Amino acid sequence: MKISFLIHTIYGIGGTIRTTLNLAEELADRHEVEIVSVFRHRDIPIFAIDSRINVVPLVDTRPASPGNEKKHPLHLEPAGLFPRSEARYKEYSRLTDERVRAHYSRSDADVVIGTRPGLVAYAAQFGPEGAVLIGQEHMTHNHHKPELRAEMYGHLTRLDAFVTVSEGDAASYREQMPLPGTRVLAIPNSVPEPMVAPSDTSGTTVVAAGRLASEKQYQVLIEAFGKVVAVRPEWTLRICGWGNQKDRLRRRIDELGLYNSVHLMGPRSPIEPEWVKGAIAVSTSRHESFGMTLVEAMRCGLPVVSTDCDYGPREIIEDGVDGLLVPVGDADAVADALLKLIDDEELRRRMGAAAQRNARRFAPGPVAKLYEELFAELGAATASSGSGEHLAPAAGEGEEFTPVADCAVAEDGGLTVTLIPRGGRRLGKGVELQLVCNHPDAAVEARRFAFDAEGRATVPVGADLPEGAWTCQAELPDGERVALATRAVDQRGSMHVASRTPADGPVRNLVPYTKQGVLALRSWARPVHAEVGEIRLARQRITVSGRLSAPGTPAGDPVLLLRRRGSAPAELTFPGDREGSDGFRVTVPCAAPANRQAEPHDVWDLWLRYAPDAEPVRLARVLDDVWEKGSLFPYPGTDLRKKRPLARLRAVARRLGGKPQERVTVKVFYSAANELVLNVVDKPIK
């Protein structure tokens, strides 16, 4: 049969997009599947889409596209057939009305599935004659405003079935909004088996994922983790996702002084390589129709701490067996549950194993079977049009062949790159992995590592890869080089590089990552290194602690050097202290560089002279899995009064004139090379 999914956009990121693709890919094994994307706002989808699935975009909103239709006359008119109370109503128009109507007027789909309220309304109005019409509820009945529920009622009664993702929400619809003639049932979302090995739950990282939106209540999680860090300071929290609450959450992290412990990691796709870096997963949502992230984490072998919100978590997690349920909005309860798992490694391991085992019921196969049974019960055509008819062409049969690989960091720091067979073609013996350095030094030669007969290439931990950024290509037997695309990059082994780096050096770390869909490597190789650890800001002082890797036993106490860049170079020195055999700690008063300000924006590099007769080394943070810290590891700034000649007279004059005092901000951050930098910047006068 032919199955058509109608979605807002398939080109973005989010739970509805993920679960639609999971189900569509499984159904494509046996049926013809299309995804009708009302909007196309980017060239390439964030999620990989199985080539057997036909994607049909209807309205082009790509900013740089010659076919951009944002100014189309019909798109400037309001929609007449899209529910006015729908959250995305303003994005729809007469153009979307007409495009969706036109598509389905000539469609031969046997089943049409709408994936959000407005698109369920479209499916009910425009679905082909004789097609089975299904609406999906990816939120909850109680989430929608009464106005939207009233608008949707007539559309829902024209459906053959309305599918929620939890039994609790299905019961709510049956009780509060009975739909005569429409079958209301629950079918959970599906989550495929991860493409990376599960977590062993042995680390010290807690992971959360999802939109940075108010309903996720990440502020509760941050408050709770502050209580965790007070007891277990070595643990960290990583929150993956994007959204309109980012700045608010960043401010709260800074207010609580948690900038060393809580990191906003931005969006991650695929998310599985991030889950498996964790020992525990956590969710503090106010409401969850299902809880895709819970199932994803469990399939990756993590025990989950989750709020017991309506409706999904209690239908996914067996409290005390594969996770812990806590009251909504209770930061103390979240902290207590996290500490229970943190302090009991055996319990954590046992719950993680149970989570992985119990989450298999949400695999795409069983979920797709429930949908197929529903289609059949509702009278959809049963002829199969899948099973190979829509497979992608093999290499050389009409499309350029691009090899795809997984990459994983071993515990010793070496890499394994594994090719994934695609399009009926397998690269085997004789193919080489070509690493091409992106560094401007053209004298650095490419390194080659041969694939074996199983399609695996190993980059050993001691490989001679000079410091810099490298891109990866596959070199075919005929000498042709093609880009090496990635499916999953497992960086877990890089998280432990600091613990396996000897105090007498040298320092080496190789972190793989994906850049524009292609495998890349960031190499660090230093005979002497000062690794930044914790940074503390208090009383207008910046205290940097870290670990030194240097040959021999350095004599004397370390000294930190601030060296100003630009046309007015300068150097400031600050004595430090040794901590143990290889640790150091140095405090810099913010007033010191602020009082030497030469330009509206001064930039100072931080160096460490670890012994009186030693050459200084840059302070950097390179011994972990985050290849480019940038905005992921920010620190709050310190505001000071601007130091200028005749400062007191200027201050009095500004005060008498009712003008605000001139101020500067002193702030440390990581450069693109993960080296520590200090800025002194004039603060804008409002």
C-alpha positions in Angstrom: 0.0 0.0 0.0 1.0 3.6 -0.3 1.3 5.6 2.9 1.6 9.4 3.0 2.8 11.3 6.1 1.9 15.0 6.1 4.3 17.0 8.3 5.1 20.7 8.9 8.7 20.3 7.8 10.9 17.2 7.5 14.0 19.4 7.2 14.3 20.4 10.9 14.9 18.7 14.2 12.4 17.6 16.8 10.5 14.6 18.3 7.7 14.6 15.7 10.3 14.6 12.8 12.3 11.8 14.5 9.4 9.5 15.1 7.9 10.1 11.7 11.2 9.1 10.1 11.5 6.0 12.3 8.1 4.8 11.4 8.4 5.7 7.7 11.7 3.9 7.4 10.3 0.7 9.0 7.1 0.8 6.8 9.3 1.3 3.7 10.5 -2.3 4.0 7.0 -3.4 2.9 5.2 -0.4 1.4 5.5 2.7 -0.7 6.1 5.6 1.6 6.1 9.4 1.0 6.6 12.3 3.4 4.8 15.4 2.3 6.7 18.4 3.9 4.5 21.5 3.8 7.7 23.7 4.1 11.3 23.3 3.0 13.3 25.8 4.9 16.8 24.3 4.3 18.6 22.5 1.5 19.5 19.3 3.4 17.5 17.7 6.2 19.2 17.6 9.6 18.2 13.9 10.0 19.3 11.4 7.4 16.3 10.2 5.3 16.2 6.7 3.9 16.4 6.9 0.1 13.4 4.6 -0.2 11.2 7.3 1.2 9.9 9.9 -1.3 10.1 13.4 0.2 7.6 15.9 -1.4 8.2 19.6 -0.3 5.3 21.9 -1.1 6.4 25.4 -0.3 10.0 26.6 -0.6 11.0 29.0 2.2 14.8 28.6 1.9 16.2 32.1 2.2 18.8 31.7 -0.6 16.7 29.7 -2.9 15.8 31.1 -6.3 12.3 29.6 -5.7 11.8 31.2 -2.3 8.0 31.6 -2.0 7.7 33.7 1.1 6.6 36.7 -1.0 4.2 34.6 -3.1 0.9 36.5 -3.4 -1.1 33.6 -2.0 1.4 33.2 0.9 0.8 36.7 1.9 -2.9 35.9 2.5 -4.1 34.1 5.6 -5.0 30.5 5.5 -8.7 29.7 5.2 -8.7 26.0 5.9 -6.0 25.7 8.6 -7.3 26.0 12.2 -6.9 29.6 13.4 -6.2 28.5 17.0 -3.3 26.3 15.9 0.1 27.5 17.3 1.6 27.7 13.8 -1.4 29.3 12.1 0.5 32.5 11.1 3.0 30.4 9.1 0.2 29.0 7.0 -1.6 30.7 4.1 -3.9 30.3 1.1 -0.8 29.0 -0.6 -0.4 26.1 1.8 -4.2 25.5 1.6 -3.9 25.2 -2.2 -0.6 23.2 -2.3 -1.9 20.5 0.1 -5.2 20.3 -1.7 -3.6 20.0 -5.1 -1.2 17.3 -3.9 -3.8 15.1 -2.5 -6.3 15.7 -5.3 -4.0 13.7 -7.6 -2.7 11.3 -4.9 -3.1 7.6 -5.0 -2.3 7.2 -1.3 -4.1 4.4 0.5 -3.3 6.0 3.9 -2.8 9.6 4.9 -1.4 10.5 8.3 -1.5 14.1 9.7 1.1 14.7 12.3 0.0 17.9 14.1 -3.5 19.5 14.6 -3.5 21.8 11.6 -2.3 19.0 9.3 -4.8 16.6 10.7 -7.4 19.1 9.7 -5.8 19.3 6.2 -5.8 15.5 6.0 -9.5 15.4 7.0 -10.4 17.9 4.3 -8.1 16.9 1.4 -7.5 13.2 1.8 -8.0 11.2 -1.4 -11.3 9.5 -1.9 -11.3 6.1 -0.3 -8.0 6.6 1.6 -7.8 5.8 5.3 -7.4 9.0 7.2 -5.4 9.0 10.4 -4.6 11.8 12.8 -1.7 11.6 15.2 -1.5 13.5 18.5 2.1 14.2 19.4 1.1 16.5 22.3 -1.8 15.8 24.7 -5.5 16.6 24.9 -4.9 18.8 27.9 -2.1 20.7 26.2 -4.4 22.2 23.6 -6.5 25.3 24.3 -10.3 24.9 24.4 -10.5 27.1 21.3 -8.3 24.7 19.3 -10.2 21.6 20.6 -13.5 23.2 19.5 -12.1 24.0 16.0 -10.6 20.5 15.6 -13.7 18.5 16.7 -15.4 18.4 13.3 -12.2 17.5 11.6 -11.5 14.7 14.0 -14.9 13.1 13.5 -14.1 12.8 9.8 -11.1 10.6 10.5 -11.0 6.9 10.5 -8.7 6.8 13.5 -7.0 9.2 15.9 -3.8 7.9 17.4 -2.3 9.2 20.6 1.1 8.1 21.9 0.0 7.1 25.4 -2.9 5.2 26.8 -3.5 8.0 29.4 -4.0 10.5 26.7 -6.3 8.2 24.6 -8.5 7.8 27.7 -8.6 11.5 28.1 -9.8 12.0 24.6 -12.4 9.3 25.0 -13.7 10.8 28.2 -13.5 14.5 27.5 -13.9 14.7 23.7 -15.7 11.6 22.4 -15.4 11.2 18.6 -18.4 9.3 17.1 -17.3 7.2 14.2 -13.6 7.8 14.8 -11.5 5.1 16.5 -9.3 6.5 19.3 -6.3 4.4 20.3 -2.8 4.6 21.6 0.3 3.5 19.6 3.7 4.6 21.1 6.4 6.3 19.2 9.2 4.1 17.9 12.9 4.4 18.5 15.4 2.2 16.5 18.3 0.3 18.0 21.2 2.7 18.5 24.1 2.6 16.0 26.6 2.9 18.9 27.4 0.5 21.7 25.4 1.1 24.9 26.7 3.1 27.9 28.4 1.1 30.7 27.1 3.7 33.2 30.6 4.1 34.7 31.2 7.8 34.0 30.4 10.9 35.9 28.1 12.6 33.3 24.4 13.2 33.5 22.7 13.8 30.1 19.4 15.5 29.3 18.1 16.3 25.8 15.2 18.2 24.2 14.1 21.6 23.2 15.2 24.4 25.5 11.5 25.3 26.1 9.6 26.3 29.3 7.6 23.0 29.4 10.9 21.0 29.8 11.6 22.9 33.0 15.3 22.8 32.7 15.5 25.5 35.4 14.3 22.8 37.9 17.0 20.5 36.6 19.7 23.2 37.0 18.5 23.9 40.5 18.6 20.2 41.3 22.0 19.7 39.9 23.4 22.5 42.0 22.4 20.4 45.0 24.1 17.4 43.4 27.4 19.2 42.8 27.5 20.4 46.4 27.9 16.8 47.3 29.5 15.3 44.3 31.5 18.1 42.6 33.2 15.8 40.1 29.8 15.1 38.3 28.7 17.2 35.3 25.4 17.8 33.5 25.1 18.1 29.7 21.9 19.5 28.2 21.5 18.8 24.5 19.1 20.9 22.4 18.2 24.4 21.3 15.3 26.7 22.0 14.1 30.1 23.2 15.1 29.4 26.8 18.8 29.2 26.2 19.7 32.7 27.4 17.5 32.4 30.5 19.1 29.0 31.4 22.6 30.4 30.8 21.9 33.2 33.2 20.7 30.8 35.9 23.7 28.6 35.5 25.9 31.6 36.0 23.9 32.9 39.0 24.3 29.6 40.7 28.0 29.4 39.9 27.5 26.1 38.0 29.4 27.1 34.8 32.0 24.4 35.5 29.4 21.7 36.0 26.4 22.4 33.7 26.9 22.7 29.9 24.4 23.7 27.2 25.7 21.5 24.4 23.4 22.8 21.6 21.5 20.5 19.2 23.0 17.1 18.5 22.1 14.8 15.7 22.3 11.9 15.9 21.7 12.0 19.7 22.8 8.4 20.5 26.5 9.2 20.6 25.7 11.8 23.3 23.5 9.6 25.4 26.2 6.9 25.6 28.6 9.4 27.1 26.4 9.6 30.1 26.0 7.4 33.2 22.4 8.7 33.9 19.7 10.4 31.8 17.3 12.9 33.3 14.1 14.6 32.3 12.2 17.3 34.3 9.3 18.1 31.9 6.1 19.6 33.1 4.2 17.4 30.6 5.2 14.7 28.1 2.8 13.2 25.6 5.2 10.4 25.2 8.9 11.0 26.0 11.1 10.1 23.0 14.2 11.2 24.8 13.4 8.7 27.6 13.2 5.8 25.3 16.3 6.9 23.3 18.3 7.1 26.6 17.0 3.7 27.8 17.8 2.1 24.4 21.4 3.4 25.0 21.6 1.6 28.3 21.0 4.5 30.7 18.8 4.5 33.8 16.4 7.5 33.7 15.3 10.0 36.3 12.1 11.6 35.1 9.2 13.6 36.4 6.0 11.6 36.7 4.2 14.0 34.4 1.2 13.3 32.1 1.3 10.9 30.4 4.3 9.2 28.8 6.9 8.7 31.5 4.9 6.4 33.7 4.0 4.2 30.7 7.7 4.0 29.7 9.6 3.8 33.0 9.0 1.1 35.6 9.8 3.0 38.7 12.6 1.4 40.7 13.4 -1.1 37.9 14.8 0.8 34.9 14.5 4.4 36.3 13.1 6.6 39.0 10.0 8.8 38.8 9.8 12.0 40.8 7.1 14.7 41.3 6.9 17.5 38.8 8.7 20.7 39.7 10.4 19.2 42.8 14.1 20.1 42.5 14.9 18.3 45.8 13.3 15.1 44.6 15.3 15.3 41.3 18.5 15.8 43.2 17.8 13.0 45.6 17.0 10.6 42.8 20.2 11.5 40.9 22.3 11.1 44.0 20.7 7.7 44.7 22.0 6.5 41.3 25.3 8.4 41.6 26.1 6.9 44.9 25.2 3.3 44.0 27.1 2.2 41.0 25.7 -1.4 41.1 22.1 0.0 41.1 23.0 2.3 38.2 24.4 -0.6 36.2 21.5 -2.9 37.0 18.9 -0.2 36.1 20.8 0.6 32.9 20.7 -3.0 31.8 16.9 -3.2 32.6 16.3 0.0 30.7 18.0 -1.3 27.6 16.1 -4.5 27.8 12.7 -3.0 28.5 12.9 -0.3 25.9 13.1 -2.9 23.1 9.3 -2.9 23.0 9.5 0.5 21.4 11.5 -0.7 18.4 10.2 0.3 15.0 9.2 -3.3 14.1 6.6 -3.8 16.8 5.3 -0.3 16.5 5.0 -0.5 12.6 3.1 -3.8 13.0 0.5 -2.0 15.2 0.0 0.6 12.5 -0.2 -2.0 9.8 -2.9 -3.9 11.7 -4.8 -0.6 12.2 -4.5 0.1 8.4 -5.9 -3.3 7.6 -8.8 -3.1 10.2 -9.8 0.3 8.6 -9.9 -1.2 5.2 -6.7 0.1 3.6 -5.4 -1.7 0.5 -3.2 -4.6 1.6 -1.0 -5.0 -1.5 2.7 -4.5 -0.6 4.7 -2.2 -2.8 8.0 -2.3 -0.9 10.5 -5.0 -0.4 13.1 -3.6 -2.7 11.2 -1.7 -5.4 12.4 1.6 -3.9 16.0 0.8 -3.0 18.5 3.4 -3.8 20.6 2.8 -6.9 24.0 1.2 -6.5 27.1 3.2 -7.0 27.6 4.0 -10.7 23.9 3.6 -11.4 22.8 7.2 -11.8 24.1 8.8 -8.7 27.5 9.7 -7.2 28.7 7.1 -4.7 29.5 8.5 -1.3 30.9 6.1 1.3 29.5 6.4 4.8 31.3 5.4 7.9 31.0 5.1 11.7 33.9 6.3 13.8 34.7 5.4 17.4 37.4 6.3 19.8 38.9 3.4 21.7 39.7 3.5 25.4 43.4 3.9 24.5 42.6 6.9 22.3 43.0 5.2 18.9 40.3 5.4 16.3 38.4 2.8 14.3 36.6 3.9 11.1 34.1 1.4 9.8 32.5 1.7 6.4 28.8 1.0 6.1 27.7 -0.9 2.9 25.4 1.3 0.8 23.6 0.8 -2.5 24.8 -2.7 -2.9 28.4 -1.7 -3.0 30.9 -2.6 -0.3 34.3 -1.0 -0.2 36.8 -3.7 0.8 40.4 -4.7 0.7 42.7 -2.2 -1.0 40.6 0.9 -0.1 42.5 3.4 2.0 41.4 6.1 4.4 42.9 9.4 3.3 43.3 12.0 5.9 43.8 15.5 4.5 45.0 18.2 6.8 42.9 21.4 6.7 45.8 23.4 8.3 47.2 26.2 6.1 50.6 24.6 6.3 50.7 22.8 2.9 53.9 21.1 3.9 52.0 18.7 6.2 51.6 15.5 4.2 48.4 13.4 4.1 48.4 10.2 6.2 47.0 6.9 4.9 45.4 4.1 6.8 44.3 1.0 4.9 40.8 -0.5 5.2 40.7 -4.3 5.8 38.4 -6.8 4.1 35.7 -6.0 6.7 35.8 -2.3 5.8 37.6 -1.2 9.0 40.6 1.2 9.2 42.5 1.8 12.5 44.2 5.0 13.4 46.5 4.0 16.3 46.9 6.2 19.3 50.6 6.8 18.4 49.8 7.8 14.8 51.9 10.8 13.6 49.1 13.4 13.1 50.6 16.9 13.7 48.3 19.3 15.6 45.5 20.7 13.6 42.2 19.9 11.8 42.0 17.0 9.4 39.3 16.0 7.0 38.8 12.4 5.9 38.4 10.9 2.4 38.2 7.4 1.1 40.7 6.7 -1.6 39.4 4.1 -4.0 41.7 1.5 -5.7 41.7 3.5 -8.9 43.1 6.5 -7.0 39.8 8.4 -6.9 39.2 10.2 -3.6 35.7 10.8 -2.3 34.4 12.5 0.8 33.8 10.2 3.8 30.4 10.9 5.2 29.5 10.0 8.7 26.6 8.1 10.3 27.7 8.1 13.9 30.8 9.4 15.7 31.3 7.8 19.1 33.7 10.1 21.1 33.5 8.4 24.4 37.1 7.3 24.5 38.2 10.9 24.3 36.5 11.7 27.5 39.1 9.7 29.4 42.3 11.0 27.7 43.2 13.2 30.7 43.3 10.2 33.1 45.6 8.3 30.7 48.0 11.2 30.0 51.2 10.9 32.0 52.3 13.8 34.2 55.6 13.9 32.3 53.9 14.1 28.9 53.8 14.3 26.0 50.1 15.2 25.4 48.2 13.7 22.5 44.5 13.7 21.8 42.6 12.8 18.6 38.9 13.8 18.6 36.7 12.8 15.6 33.7 14.9 14.7 31.4 15.6 11.8 31.7 18.8 9.8 29.2 19.5 7.0 28.4 15.8 7.0 32.0 14.7 6.5 34.3 13.0 9.0 36.9 15.2 10.5 39.6 14.8 13.1 41.0 17.4 15.5 44.5 16.5 16.6 46.4 17.9 19.6 50.1 17.0 20.1 52.2 18.9 22.6 55.4 17.9 24.4 54.4 20.2 27.3 50.9 21.2 28.2 49.0 23.1 30.8 45.4 21.7 30.8 42.8 24.0 32.2 40.5 22.4 34.8 38.1 24.5 37.0 37.7 28.2 36.6 36.2 30.2 39.5 35.0 33.8 39.4 34.6 35.5 42.8 35.2 39.0 44.3 36.4 40.3 40.9 39.0 37.7 40.6 39.5 34.8 38.2 41.1 31.7 39.6 42.3 29.1 37.1 43.3 25.6 38.2 44.6 22.8 36.1 47.1 20.0 35.5 50.6 20.3 34.0 52.2 17.7 31.8 55.9 18.3 31.5 59.1 16.2 31.4 60.9 15.9 34.7 59.9 17.5 38.0 59.5 21.2 37.5 61.2 23.3 40.2 59.6 26.3 41.9 56.0 27.7 41.7 54.3 28.4 38.4 53.7 31.9 37.1 50.8 32.9 34.9 51.5 35.4 32.1 49.0 37.6 30.4 50.2 38.7 27.0 48.2 41.3 25.1 47.8 41.0 21.4 47.7 43.8 18.9 49.5 47.1 18.4 50.1 47.7 22.1 51.6 44.4 23.4 52.1 44.1 27.1 52.8 41.4 29.7 51.4 40.9 33.2 52.6 38.2 35.6 50.8 36.6 38.5 52.4 34.1 40.9 50.7 30.7 41.3 50.8 27.7 43.5 51.4 24.0 42.9 48.8 21.5 44.0 50.1 18.0 44.4 52.7 16.7 42.0 51.3 18.1 38.8 48.5 20.5 39.6 48.5 24.3 39.6 46.3 27.2 40.7 46.7 30.9 39.8 44.4 33.9 40.6 44.2 37.0 38.4 42.6 40.2 39.7 40.3 41.5 37.0 41.4 45.0 37.7 44.9 44.3 36.5 44.2 43.9 32.8 41.3 46.3 33.0 43.5 49.1 34.3 46.0 48.5 31.5 43.3 48.7 28.8 44.7 50.1 25.5 41.8 49.6 23.1 38.0 49.3 23.4 38.6 45.6 23.0 41.8 44.2 24.4 42.6 40.5 23.9 45.1 38.8 26.3 46.5 35.2 25.9 47.1 33.2 29.0 50.5 31.4 29.4 52.0 29.4 32.2 55.7 29.4 33.1 55.9 26.2 35.0 59.6 26.5 36.0 61.9 29.5 36.2 64.0 28.5 33.2 61.2 27.0 31.1 59.5 28.4 28.1 55.9 29.4 28.8 53.1 27.2 27.5 49.6 28.2 26.5 46.7 27.3 28.9 44.2 25.3 27.0 41.5 22.6 27.5 42.0 19.9 25.0 42.0 16.6 26.9 38.3 15.7 26.5 35.7 14.9 23.8 34.6 18.5 23.0 36.7 19.4 20.0 35.6 23.1 19.9 34.5 24.5 23.2 33.5 28.0 22.0 30.0 28.8 23.3 29.6 25.4 25.0 31.9 26.3 27.9 31.3 30.0 28.5 32.1 31.9 31.7 30.3 35.0 33.1 32.0 38.4 32.8 33.0 40.8 35.6 32.0 44.5 35.2 34.4 47.2 36.5 34.6 50.9 36.3 36.6 52.0 33.3 40.1 53.2 34.3 41.0 56.4 32.4 43.2 59.5 33.0 41.5 61.9 35.5 39.1 59.1 36.3 37.7 60.6 39.4 37.0 64.0 37.8 35.4 62.2 34.8 33.2 60.2 37.2 32.1 63.3 39.0 31.3 65.1 35.8 29.3 62.2 34.5 27.4 61.9 37.7 26.6 65.6 37.8 25.5 65.4 34.1 23.2 62.4 34.9 25.2 60.1 32.6 26.0 56.5 33.6 29.6 55.6 34.6 31.8 54.1 31.9 32.5 50.4 32.5 34.4 47.5 31.1 33.7 43.8 31.1 36.5 41.3 31.8 35.8 37.8 30.6 37.7 34.6 29.9 36.7 32.2 27.1 38.0 29.5 24.9 39.4 30.3 21.4 38.7 28.1 18.3 41.8 26.1 19.3 40.4 25.6 22.9 43.1 27.9 24.3 42.2 30.2 27.2 41.8 33.9 26.3 40.9 37.0 28.3 39.0 40.0 27.0 38.7 43.5 28.3 35.8 45.1 26.4 34.1 48.5 26.8 30.5 47.9 28.0 27.9 49.7 25.9 26.4 52.7 27.6 22.6 52.5 27.6 
